[in-house]
Amino acid sequence: MRIIRLHHLLPILLLSFSACAQNTDLDREVKKLYRNTVPVLQPAQVNGRKVVLDTRERQEFDVSHLPRARWVGYDDFDMCRVANIAKSDTIIVYCSIGYRSERVGEKLVKAGYVHVFNLYGGIFQWKNSGGVVVDAKNDTTQRVHCYDRSWSRFLLKGEKVF
């Protein structure tokens, strides 16, 4: 049985308030796609003490990713890519808007990782909130891979790449 501490519920409560306060297209899409099986963190709650895993495809990661993020993929995700992460570490997973990362987060929880969070709105919300992204050389960039043109409508800041 998984014990959820009060400080783990706070991000969910904050999400409820932010979703009501900003009725954006991204919020509506997130509500449709998320199963709410992995607690979420807002972009402002990400800090350096957490392990950040990018669950997008390699070409998306190479265009840009969150600083210090590790690529683990989605279609070919394998638990061996996280074998050196302690089960007690705090892990944040993300993708474009959070659907793929939630699926990978579910796998991590099932494997015994106890502090797994999904970045609310993924890299799109991160960038829309003023977050920095870096390219394959770890240089700051404005470019964000949008997965495809239909999903690009959720990226409001930055240069859209397909």
Summary of the structure (lengths in Angstrom):
residues: 162
radius of gyration: 14.7
end to end distance: 42.0
largest distance: 43.8
contacts: 488
relative contact order: 0.18
helix: 38%
strand: 18%
